[in-house]
Amino acid sequence: MFWRGKEMYRRLSEDVCAAGVAAGGAEPQPVTEEDLAGLPATVQRYMHAMGVVNRPRDWSFQAHITGRFRLRGQGSWMPAEVWQYNSAVEVARIFHMRIDFASVVPMVGRDTYVGGKGIMHGRLLGLLTVTHTQGPETDLSELVTYLNDAVLMAPSMLLRPNTSFAPVDDQSFDVTLVDTGQTVTARVFLDDDGHPVNFTTTDRFADLPGGLVRAEWTTPIDGWQRLGDRLIFTRGSAIWNLPEGPLSYLDFSMTPGDVRYNVAPADISAPSS
């Protein structure tokens, strides 16, 4: 049986705990203006717009994302749901996605990045492997995807020694993340309010019919919604920019209640929405 909702969150928690992802603790002090003082002006504007100042740094989050997906960017769009957990205690990301082929046959994809190692694996009906990658290319891809998640959902996770920023212009900046000897970099583009409207990197590999191909990967965001002192994106997409043209393979959205912050692995649970 292929579960949804609370059962999927239980399985996610079991997976996170089995991977040995450590629990963090509440940060005692909120982020201050002094903490941002040495950052490029565009990064400071972004951190302010995302509600980071006057709130303690986040050390983890769990998220529920809905949308549609095309396997390797080909064929018809299929309904998809994502359940994921990210931790900054030791950089870790565990991501489960259920896709319904023809709205009937389920496939569950599992991406992990733990201890500097990335694995991408997808099974149809829980039995037939339809995609599987691991190795240096997948390690790098999963690390830069973790960076993308932090930029869009938990910006204060970037205020750590393993992350650095470089100015580009008034509407963009570069961000670099180092983990277990690997380095990834992306460019973040902002709207006039300081919210991200795109994230682009070449530190990711597309799993195409001919094999893994290094290519530009972008995640344009269509809108933002305020939720208390935080911002959540309302809709976005993931696109490979290939020599033969753009290949869009994922559209996604979130609603209030779909993200919980500073959650221990054993406390992962279904969202309130």
Order of alpha helices (4+ residues) and beta strands (2+ residues): alpha-alpha-alpha-beta-beta-beta-beta-beta-beta-alpha-beta-beta-beta-beta-beta-beta-beta-beta-beta-beta-beta
